[in-house]
Amino acid sequence: MDGINTKDTYKKNGGGKLKKYRTISFFEYYFLYPYFYGMKVVKPLNYMEYSKEIALKRLQAIGYIPYERKHGESLFTRFFQNYYLPNKFGVDKRIAHLSSLVLTNIISRDVALAMLKEPLYTELDLVEDKKKIAMKLGISIDLLDSFVQGKKAKHNDFQTWNKIHFVAKKMKTILRIK
C-alpha cells in the first residue's frame, strides 16, 4: 500500500519513474477515500471460520490436486519464498505461518519446529527451478545467483510513508477521529 516505498524502490533499482503502475498516495488512502468518499475496507474472510482441512477435502472432491509444500502454487512463488527470500535476506516465511498455527492450537510447537528443520528445497528441484526462472527472466543462472548473493538492501534504504503515518495517527488521536 505504500506508494512512496514502491516508487522509491523502483527508482533506485528499476530506473526512472513508474509510468504505467498505479499507486495510491498516503492522502488518498487515509483521508480522501475514507472521509471524502466514505469508503471502508471490509474483510469478510476475517468474520468466517476457516479450516484448511475441510477446505482441502471440499476442493479435492471436485478435482483439486494439492501441491506438495507451502508456497508451491507457482514456480515464481516457490522460488521466491523457498530460495530467494531465505538466501538473500534470511527470511523464512514458514515461521510466521507455523507460528499462527501454533497460537491457534492447530499444531504443537514441537511439530512446527520439526517442520522448520525440513529443507525448503531438494537439490534437484532447486536446480530445475533456477533453470526455469533464469530462462523466464532471459538471464543466465550465474547472473540469477549473483542477484541472490549480491548486496542486501534493507527496507530502511528506501523512502516510506511511515513518518507521515505516525504523525497522522497522532493527529487522529488528538482530534478523536475514528
MOPE-V345706 format. One record per residue. N is the residue number from 1. RES is the residue in one letter. SS is DSSP state (helix for helix, strand for strand, loop for the rest). PSI is psi in radians with two decimals (999 if undefined). Layout:
BEGIN
n: {N N}
res: {RES RES}
ss: {SS SS}
psi: {PSI PSI}
END
This chain:
BEGIN
n: {1 2 3 4 5 6 7 8 9 10 11 12 13 14 15 16 17 18 19 20 21 22 23 24 25 26 27 28 29 30 31 32 33 34 35 36 37 38 39 40 41 42 43 44 45 46 47 48 49 50 51 52 53 54 55 56 57 58 59 60 61 62 63 64 65 66 67 68 69 70 71 72 73 74 75 76 77 78 79 80 81 82 83 84 85 86 87 88 89 90 91 92 93 94 95 96 97 98 99 100 101 102 103 104 105 106 107 108 109 110 111 112 113 114 115 116 117 118 119 120 121 122 123 124 125 126 127 128 129 130 131 132 133 134 135 136 137 138 139 140 141 142 143 144 145 146 147 148 149 150 151 152 153 154 155 156 157 158 159 160 161 162 163 164 165 166 167 168 169 170 171 172 173 174 175 176 177 178}
res: {M D G I N T K D T Y K K N G G G K L K K Y R T I S F F E Y Y F L Y P Y F Y G M K V V K P L N Y M E Y S K E I A L K R L Q A I G Y I P Y E R K H G E S L F T R F F Q N Y Y L P N K F G V D K R I A H L S S L V L T N I I S R D V A L A M L K E P L Y T E L D L V E D K K K I A M K L G I S I D L L D S F V Q G K K A K H N D F Q T W N K I H F V A K K M K T I L R I K}
ss: {loop loop helix helix helix helix helix helix helix helix helix helix helix loop loop loop loop loop loop loop loop loop loop loop loop helix helix helix helix helix helix helix helix helix helix helix loop loop loop loop loop loop loop helix helix helix helix loop loop loop loop helix helix helix helix helix helix helix helix helix helix loop loop loop loop loop loop loop loop loop loop loop loop loop helix helix helix helix helix helix helix helix helix helix helix helix helix helix helix loop loop loop loop helix helix helix helix helix helix helix helix helix helix loop loop loop loop loop helix helix helix helix helix helix helix helix helix loop loop loop loop loop helix helix helix helix helix helix helix helix helix helix helix helix helix helix helix loop loop loop helix helix helix helix helix helix helix helix helix loop loop loop loop loop helix helix helix loop loop loop loop helix helix helix helix helix helix helix helix helix helix helix helix helix helix loop loop loop}
psi: {-0.28 1.64 -0.60 -0.79 -0.77 -0.82 -0.74 -0.68 -0.77 -0.76 -0.73 -0.34 -0.62 -0.39 2.28 -2.70 2.62 2.19 -0.64 0.34 1.90 2.22 2.85 2.37 2.84 -0.80 -0.78 -0.84 -0.78 -0.33 -0.99 -0.98 -0.84 -0.66 -0.69 -0.81 -0.20 0.39 2.48 2.57 2.15 2.24 1.48 -0.52 -0.40 -0.23 0.11 2.51 2.53 2.37 2.06 -0.72 -0.80 -0.75 -0.77 -0.72 -0.77 -0.74 -0.74 -0.53 -0.41 0.31 0.01 2.41 1.98 2.61 2.78 -0.72 2.88 2.41 0.54 0.25 -0.38 2.82 -0.86 -0.83 -0.79 -0.85 -0.82 -0.83 -0.51 -0.18 -1.01 -1.00 -0.83 -0.66 -0.57 -0.75 -0.01 0.44 2.05 1.81 -0.31 -0.51 -0.87 -0.74 -0.86 -0.60 -0.74 -0.61 -0.64 -0.80 -0.48 0.22 0.51 -0.64 2.87 2.85 -0.69 -0.70 -0.76 -0.77 -0.66 -0.70 -0.59 -0.34 -0.30 2.48 2.60 -0.47 2.58 2.68 -0.72 -0.79 -0.68 -0.78 -0.80 -0.77 -0.65 -0.73 -0.83 -0.74 -0.82 -0.74 -0.79 -0.64 -0.20 0.59 2.95 2.81 -0.64 -0.72 -0.71 -0.81 -0.63 -0.57 -0.77 -0.72 -0.18 -3.00 2.34 1.91 2.62 2.74 -0.64 -0.16 -0.17 2.60 2.59 3.00 0.30 -0.77 -0.76 -0.73 -0.77 -0.83 -0.76 -0.70 -0.70 -0.76 -0.74 -0.67 -0.79 -0.73 -0.08 0.80 2.38 999}
END
